[in-house]
Each structure stands twice: as C-alpha cells, then as structure tokens.
Amino acid sequence: MAAALEMAAEESPEDAAILLQEAANLHEQWVEGITQMEIEVLMSGSYDSAGCQISIFAGAGGDEACDWVTMLERMYTNFSQEKGWKIKRVDFTPGDAIGMKSVDLEIEGEYVYGLMKGEQGTHRLVRVWNGKRQTTFAGVEVMPCLEDDSVARVELNDSDLNFSYFRAGGKGGQNVNKVETGVRIEHVPTGITVKCTEERTRGFNQTKALKKLKEKLLAVAEQQKADELSAIKGDLVAAQWGAQVRNYVLQPYTMVKDLRSGHERGDADRVLQGDLGSHIDAYLRCNRE
C-alpha cells in the first residue's frame, strides 16, 4: 500500500488516481482482514459460530411492556438484516391490547450466537407513555441453534423433566386449537423452561421443545464453565438470565447505556432502529478483558 502511494506521487493525475484507488482497495482489504482476525479471537466459545434463537418476554409494565417487546424485535430484525443474516419469527403471543407478550426469533449466519449472546438479560426502557414517565422491562434470552448431532449427545433423565400441554393459537392469536398441541418442558434441577407451538401436532412440538431445552442447557453449561449438565447451578441460571444489561432512555433526554461495558450513546433512536454494532463490540471487548 505504501509503495502504491509513493508511485502515485510521481505519476500523471490520471495514473495517480488509479494508483490511489488501488491503495484504497488494499487498505479496505487490510481492515477487513484485521476485523476478521478480531472476530476469530473474540469468538472463542464452543458455539459462537452457530446461529441463534432470541426469545423476548414482556416484563413489568402492562401494555407498554408488550409494545417494548415489539420495539426490541424490530431492533434485532433491522440489525440482522443489515448484517446480511437470515431472520424469521417462529412463534409469538400477542398482547391483550397492543404489541406482544413474547416472541421467538431464529437467526442464521456466521458467528451469530457469538455476537448476539451478550443481548441476554433484562432491557429497561424509560419514556413518556400516556402523558406519564414510565419505566418498562423486557427479558431477552439467547440460545445457540445447534446441529442435531451435537444435541443428540445430550442425555436427560425423564425424572428431571416436567411436561405440560396447552392449546396453541394460530398466527395473530387466531384459530386456537381445540386440542392441546403446545408443549412446555421444565428442567426441574435448574428451573429452565422452554415451550414450542410451531407445529400442528403435540409430537412434533415436543421433539422441538426437547431440542430447545438441550440447546439452552448446553449454553448455560458453557456460561458456567460446567463440565457436566449436572453441575449447572440453578440459582446462577436465574441471576445470569435475568440480570439487567442495558438502559434505553427516550425522555427527558435520549441515551442508551450498557451496564456491563459502560458504553453509552445519545442517539437512542438510531440504536432502536438496529444500529447495535458499537454496543455489541464494546461488550465483546469488555467481556474478553
């Protein structure tokens, strides 16, 4: 690149422009190479290269909490599309009046789980709602989407599982099934719970729910550095998955602040439209140190 710049200084304006463009291309390739190396260094977890499932749940706040779930879904959708990832909504429960009580998203792409796992936790929103300053919460869970052979190696004791079944609604909460096809599974030792309503039969939903449970257990085991699933500490699960991670303030001023890295931005609207890169980078570097 330095040689190209030296040559450009000695050439005619036309040739210099060509050489400068070559230098710019070389610089871009160099930056991309450094970025890729940084990603590989930061993405050292067992499942970081996998896709992920993001589940968003309304917390305290009533209708505004359901609206907050919708805002977070839009933020993650826009961010994923900007990254060139494939994202789809696989399940959701509509709110009583507006928004959603919960939504499940699946994202496919390179290093998706490694980049998104830091979103796990409680997200707090402060804004004016119906003329009053309100504080709203939503919980975000992030699990890796693993290959079947990885999940198949996980063995669970039937005595550790609590199954329950419920009627599952169709899209938009319409056409509620007359039979209980929805499946919820609790892993009793850890308190981890998953559900599935994606398929039309209980059998298929139960198979998918078991896969989700195993993926979640593997993710928690990695976070706790547990060699075996039996070593997972249930009290830590609640703390890890429920810890407040980020504040979003829209009134009386605008700010988004990550409580782990300390990274702070004043352009809250841009962040909520999907400009998450700086927050994710700051968390990864903070978590690495």
N, C-alpha and C positions, 0 to 999 in steps of 0.2 A: 504493500500500500504506500509506503514512504517513497519507494522508487517511482511509482506512478505519479506522485505529486511533484517530485523533482523533475521528471521528464515534462510534465505539463508546463512548468515554468519556462522551459526552453523552446516550446513548440508554438506554432501559429494559434490564433484564437480558436479556430475550428478543431484542430487536433488536440488542443488543450482541453476543450470541452469534452471530447471523447475520453481522454485520459482521466479527467476529473470524475466522469461518470463511472469509469472502471474502478477508481479509488472508492467512490461511494458504495458501489456494489460489494467490493471487498470488505469495507467496513461493516456493511449490513450483515454479510456472511459471518464475520468475526463476532459481532454482537449476538447473532443467533446461536453461534457455537458456544459462547460463554453462557447464554441463557439456558441452553440445553444441558450443559455440564452442571450448572447450579441446580436445575430441576432434579437431575440424577442424584446429586449429593443430598439435597433436601428430602427427596422421595426415597427414603431408605427402609420404610416399613414393609412388612410382608405383603400387604395388599394394596399398596399405594398406586400401583399401575392399573388397578381394576376400575370398572365403572362403579356407580354407587346408587343407592336409593336414599332419597331425602324424604323424611316424614315431618310435616309441620302441624302442630296442635295448638288450638286456641287455649290461652291461659285465662287469668283473671281479666275481666273487662267486658263481659257480655257481648253485645252486637259489635262493639268496636274491636274486640279481640278477634272475632270472625273476619272482620274487614282487614285486620292486621295480617292474618294468615294469607289472605288474597294478595296483599301487597308484597309479602315475602315470596310467595310463589312467583309473582311477576318479576321480582328482582333476580331470583335464581334462574328463571327461564331466559330472561334477557342476557344475563351473564353467560349462560351455557351456549346460547345461540351465537353470541359474539365470539366465543372460543371455538366455534365450529363443532360443538358436541351435539349429539342427538339426545333430545329430552322429550319425555312424554309423561302425561298424567295417567297413573294406573288405578287410582282409587281416590275418592273424596266423600266427605259427609257435609252436605250443605248446612249453612247456619239457619237458625229459626226465622230470621228476617233478611239478613244480608250476609255476604261472604261465605266462609266455610269454617266448620268446626275443626276439620282436619283435611289434609291432602297428602297423597303419596306420589312422589316423582321418581322416575328412573332416568339416569343419565349415562350415556355411553360415550367413551372417548379415552384418550391416553392420559394416565395419571389423574383421572377424575377424583377417585377416592382420596388420593394423597393431597390434592388441592382443596377438596371440599370438607374433609373430616373436621377441620377447625371450626366449621359453622355449627357444630353440635353444641347445644346448650340453650339457655334462655335468652331471648332477644326482647329488649324493653323499648317501647315506643312512648314518647311524650308529645302530645299535640292537643289542640283545641277541638273538642267534639261536642256538638250541640251547645256551643257557647261556653263550655267549661273546659278547663285544663284537665286532661285525663292522662293517666298512666296505664298502659296496656302491655300485656305479656304474651309471648308465644314460645312454645318449645320446639326445638329443631333436633331431630335425630338423623344421623348419617351412618349408613351401613354399606360395606362393600358388596358388590354383586359378583359372586364368585362362580368359578366353573363347577360343574356338577361333581367332578372327581374330587375336588377339594372339600366340598360339603359332605360327600359320601363317606369320607373318613371319620366324620364326627359321629360318635355313638352317644345316644341319650337314653337314660333309663326311663321306662314308662312310668315308674313310680314318682319321677321328678316332674312329670308333665300334667297339667290340669287343662282339659279341653272343655270349651263351652261353645254353643252354637246359637246363631241368631238369624233373624230374617234380614236379608240383604236387599237394599233398594237398587234400582237401576240408575242410569245417568240422571243427574239432577235430583236424585231422591225420589224419582217416579217409579211406578211399577214395582212396588215392594213384593218380593217373592212370598208365596203362600207357605213355602217350606223353609226350614232353617238351613240355608246353604252357606251362610257366613260362618267362618271358623275363627275362634280366638284361642290361643295357646299361651299358658303361663308356665315359665320355667321356675318351679317353686323355690329351689335353693337360692336363686338370685333375684327373683321377683320380676325378671324380664318378661314382657308380654308382647306378642305380635298378633296381628289379625290379617285375614285375607277375605275379600269379597269379589275378587276379579272374575272368577269363573262362575258358571251357572250351576255346578254341582258341588256338593259338600266334599266329595272325594278329591277333586282337583284342588279345591281351596285348601283342604287340609295338607295336601302334598306341598303346595306353595308356601303355606304358613310354616311348615316344618323347615323348609329351606331357609326362609327368612330368619327363623329362630336360630338356626345353626350359624348363619352369616353374622347375626348380631352377637352371638356368644363368642365367635372367633374374633370379632372386632374388639369386644370388651377384654378378652383374654390378652390380646396384643397390647391394649392400653395399660392393663395392669401388670404386664410382663409375667403373666401366669403361664407356667409350663403345661398345666392341665386345666380343663374346664372346671374340675372340682376345686381348684384353688382360687377361683373367682370369688371376690368378697362382695356380697350383695349390698352392704351398706355403702361401699365405694361406688357401685353402679349408680345409685340414686344421686350421689353427690356429683359424679362426673357428668352424667347426662342432664342434670338439672341446673348446673352452675350458670350464673349469668355471665354472658360473654361479650355483649355489645349493647350500647345505648344509642338510640336514634331520637334526636330532639328536633321537632319541627316548629315549636313555639315555646317561649317568646323569641328564641334565636334558633339557628339551624346548626346542628353538629351531629356527627356520628363518631363515637369513640369506642375502641376496642379495649376492654378492661384487662386483657392479658398482656398485650404488646404495648398499650398506651397510645397506639396510633390514632390520630384524631384528624378529622376533616370537617370543613364548614359547609361543603356543598352536599347537604343531605339528600336533596332531590336527585342528584346525579347517582349517588350510591344506590338509592332505592330504584332507580331505573336500570341498575345492573352493573354500574361501574365499581366493581368489588375488588379489582386487582390489587390495589395498594394495601387494602386491609388483609387480604389473604397472604400477600408477600410478607407483610410485617409480622403476621402471626407465625408463619413458617420459620422466619429467621429468629424470632424470639424463642420459639419452641426448640430450635436447634441449639441455642446457646446454653 
